Amino acid sequence: MTSRRGLLGAAGGAAVAGALGPFSGVAAADSARHPQGGRNEDYGFGKGGDLPLDRIGIQLFTVRDLLADNELDLSRTFEMLADAGYAEFEIGGDYDGRTPAQLRKLADAHGLKVAGNHFGPRGMVENIWYDPKERARIYEEAHALGLKAVGTGHSYTAPRTVDGYKRMAAAFNVWGREAVRNGFDYFYFHNHDVEFTLVDGVPLYDILLEETDPRYVKFELDLGWIEISGQSAYEYISRDPERFPLFHVKDIRWDPNGNREAQPGTANAGKRFFFTDPGKGDVDYPRIFSALKNPAHHHFLVEHDDAGNDETADENSPRPLNPAGSANTAWTGRKYLANLEIPRRKRH
């Protein structure tokens, strides 16, 4: 197991356009997923949005500090997420010293569902998915977690070339078919901005979409990272919404003094930004989600890569990147998604 500080790994504006009015009747009724009584009352967040509440989750990497610093144990972190109204969560790779079955049992006790896991190491090393024995272990753990699909959160050391991405796409097809044979619906891949490196003006990511079989290979589109790269999440989703069953919902604020910058080779190479809580930045989520045909076919997972950086500032530490803390990010992110209204696309 990794250390608690490394637990769950390193994964990694709202102008409404073209509206004919919001989706109606799309948001699912809040289910009895919190049987302890009252948590499905939504704590005044309201149910005016268009995303189904049972598909709103969070990537646990966002709240990693609550575990790493022993502020909360995993059980109380799950309690906080349930209190915030989350229905599900995605794991960033580790199980906090538990077995997958033990983690699932703890999640069930808090009315939470495991939506997915980024299987594989966290560093820039060889992808364990290429090892059949590792894949067998992944499938076993995924079944214990109750997952319907298996995926990874990193391209690792794949060469940023056309041939390198063609080889990666071919591997995805193999893993996807194998995943289906092992009882899963598909294999999925999560992006950062580097996969949108341009070669002859075309993002390498397009190769992964074009050369993989949609019956077996899907994509978890990180909506923050694709926008950071300079590509349009709306345009990609519009081509085929069903290729993207899972989304990471993170927000960014462009700032020349930002602590991060877009990867070399992308359309926005060198452009600086800060991560911020969903709904507080420059990503136009109403427009992006207007590309969906049916929001109930997707999972919406809140993520903020720097949310865990909430240490108390002192003479040896800079001002924290997220002073209000990751628990606040969790609450405000879920509130934003639960109330988000989606404009309909114009029909031609």
Sequence and secondary structure as in RCSB ss.txt:
>XXXX:A:sequence
MTSRRGLLGAAGGAAVAGALGPFSGVAAADSARHPQGGRNEDYGFGKGGDLPLDRIGIQLFTVRDLLADNELDLS
RTFEMLADAGYAEFEIGGDYDGRTPAQLRKLADAHGLKVAGNHFGPRGMVENIWYDPKERARIYEEAHALGLKAV
GTGHSYTAPRTVDGYKRMAAAFNVWGREAVRNGFDYFYFHNHDVEFTLVDGVPLYDILLEETDPRYVKFELDLGW
IEISGQSAYEYISRDPERFPLFHVKDIRWDPNGNREAQPGTANAGKRFFFTDPGKGDVDYPRIFSALKNPAHHHF
LVEHDDAGNDETADENSPRPLNPAGSANTAWTGRKYLANLEIPRRKRH
>XXXX:A:secstr
   STTTT         S S B SS S    S  TTSSGGGGGG  S SSS GGGEEEEGGGGHHHHHTSSS HH
HHHHHHHHHT  EEEE S  TTS HHHHHHHHHHTT EEEEEB S SSSS  GGGSHHHHHHHHHHHHHHT S E
EES  TT  SSHHHHHHHHHHHHHHHHHHHHTT S EEEE  SGGG EETTEETHHHHHHTS TTTEEEEEEHHH
HHHHT  HHHHHHH GGG  EEEE EEEE TT SEE  TTSTTTT EEEEE TTSSS  HHHHHTT S GGGSEE
EE  TTTT      TTS   SSTT HHHHHHHHHHHHHT   B     
